[in-house]
Amino acid sequence: MGIGFIERWRDRHGEAAAGPSPEQDQDSMAELLSECELLRELADDAGLRLADDVPSLTALDQLLPTWRDSPGTAEWLGNDAGLYLGTVVFRTVPGTRWRLARDGTPVIVLPDARELDVTAFGRSWAEQGFPQLSAVYLEAADS
């Protein structure tokens, strides 16, 4: 089925060239996924500066979970915490890369090819306090 205005636009401009997939541009993907705005704001309010390193994960594990009073906040914060965990693993464990799962969820692929659904770990941490982010990191770093 031809759609007139799209066909005319393609005639003038040609077919669009596909850009690199997110997996091909790991640095850009890592930069985007490392934003974690809500988590960084919460940490800042608690006087904690996130430096994308293991001590930051340990410090996050020590925060009082005041966000658990708000289910919506806990879910968003958990997603951010998982992406932050993935950021630390990506930046400190050589050979690690980001990949998008079929459902669009960002996962970390470790050097031994194991995959970590870091957002699931982050949501569990935000909602239940377990597993600790630093413990997940240590397991990932042992790969």
Secondary structure, DSSP 8 states (H G I E B T S, - for coil): ---HHHHHHHHHH--------GGG-HHHHHHHHT--HHHHHHHHHTT----SSHHHHHHHHTS--GGGG-HHHHHHHHHHHHHHHHHHHHHHSTT-EEEE-TTS-EEEE-TTS-EE-HHHHHHHHHHH--S-HHHHHHHHHT-
